[in-house]
Amino acid sequence: NAGVTQTPKFQVLKTGQSMTLQCAQDMNHNSMYWYRQDPGMGLRLIYYSASEGTTDKGEVPNGYNVSRLNKREFSLRLESAAPSQTSVYFCASSEADGQGAYGYTFGSGTRLTVV
Amino acid sequence: GDSVTQMEGPVTLSEEAFLTINCTYTATGYPSLFWYVQYPGEGLQLLLKATKADDKGSNKGFEATYRKETTSFHLEKGSVQVSDSAVYFCALSESGSNRLAFGKGNQVVVIP
């Protein structure tokens, strides 16, 4: 199984440019998430989608927008990129197991540099 | 709110040494607890989990026991290998919640 697929794997943007990070999962999970990972900061939640048709802000939503296109796909858009958005971005999906615990499956990440 | 605290700083140890990474948590209810591992250049992978007090999660020689009395979920491995070099994250979610709270992670470097 592919699990969670993110594209692109690497991207360099100029300040002010826009781009969309794509994420798709093939596990029929309801919940999907976007995180950014920065040195010394751990993982910070940008946005999440508990189910198709819903999205909610996480800890650091400013400068980002998301779209839950269907159950499989959850995209992250940077409308006007800034150097502070240089980071590694991870998409994840989850579903409750038999004990009600949500184990996450992560994609391999997008390494974004804004110059 | 719910939070997870991991010990500060990277961990460097020799092959076959004993590994412990401390994790303590703060939660209002009865959370599920997780350890995730991130190998260089990859995303996070679920290593093990425990969903109630006194449960022990185990996988690939790693173990962690859910201790409600000390609000801890320390990760241990008896004999590490170079291939265990990675970043390890402790995480929790409240019962029935789809949100995970992550610790900041610990870099583990195993020297041959």
Interface residues (C-beta under 8 A of the other chain):
Chain A: V4 N30 S31 G40 M41 G42 L43 L45 Y48 A50 F90 A92 S94 A96 Q99 G100 A101 Y102 G103 Y104 T105 F106 G107 S108 G109
Chain B: S32 F34 Y36 G41 E42 G43 L44 Q45 L46 K49 T51 K52 F89 S93 S95 G96 S97 N98 R99 L100 F102 G103 K104 G105
